[in-house]
């Protein structure tokens, strides 16, 4: 099996309210020197084989998974066992 990990994050300049909430939690903890927090998404897709996988992942991102006005994305593809 093949796994594609799609990483989606807000573009620079887009307000990240979840990141702001996490930042407040971090600031209230005993962890120092965290300057900024941004929250993103990870989408794991598993495929039966590698055939046309890049094209399939790109199509999914372009048509379904990513809001291009607000988000950027990247992805990795890796072999995986039966999970």
C-alpha positions in Angstrom: 0.0 0.0 0.0 1.0 3.6 -0.6 0.3 6.5 1.8 0.1 10.1 0.8 0.3 12.6 3.7 -1.3 15.9 2.7 -0.3 18.9 4.9 -2.5 21.9 4.7 -1.8 25.2 6.4 -3.2 28.7 6.3 -1.4 31.2 4.1 0.7 33.9 5.7 -1.4 36.8 6.7 -4.6 34.7 7.2 -5.8 35.0 10.8 -5.4 31.6 12.6 -7.8 31.7 15.5 -7.0 28.1 16.5 -3.3 29.0 16.5 -4.1 32.0 18.7 -5.9 29.9 21.2 -3.1 27.4 21.4 -0.6 30.3 21.7 -2.5 31.5 24.8 -2.3 28.0 26.3 1.4 27.8 25.6 1.9 31.3 27.1 0.2 30.1 30.3 2.4 27.0 30.6 6.0 26.6 31.8 7.3 26.4 28.3 9.4 29.4 27.3 10.5 31.0 24.0 7.5 29.9 21.8 6.9 33.0 19.6 4.1 31.9 17.3 1.7 29.0 16.8 0.0 28.1 13.6 -2.5 25.2 13.3 -2.8 23.1 10.2 -4.3 19.9 8.9 -2.9 16.5 8.1 -4.9 14.3 5.7 -3.7 10.7 5.3 -4.7 8.9 2.1 -3.9 5.3 1.4 -3.8 3.9 -2.1 -3.7 0.3 -3.3 -0.8 1.0 -5.7 1.5 3.8 -6.9 0.0 4.2 -10.4 -0.7 7.9 -11.1 -0.5 8.7 -7.4 0.9 12.2 -7.8 -1.8 13.1 -10.3 -4.5 11.6 -8.1 -3.3 13.5 -5.0 -3.0 16.8 -6.9 -6.5 16.3 -8.2 -7.9 15.7 -4.8 -6.1 18.7 -3.4 -7.2 21.0 -6.2 -10.8 19.9 -6.3 -11.7 18.9 -2.8 -9.2 19.3 0.0 -7.7 22.8 -0.3 -9.2 26.2 -0.1 -6.7 28.1 -2.4 -7.8 31.5 -1.2 -6.7 30.8 2.4 -4.6 27.6 2.4 -1.3 26.2 1.0 -0.5 22.5 0.8 2.3 20.0 0.3 2.4 16.3 0.4 4.6 13.3 0.8 4.2 9.8 -0.6 5.6 6.7 1.2 5.3 2.9 1.2 3.4 1.6 4.2 2.4 -1.7 5.5 -1.2 -2.8 6.1 -2.4 -0.4 8.7 
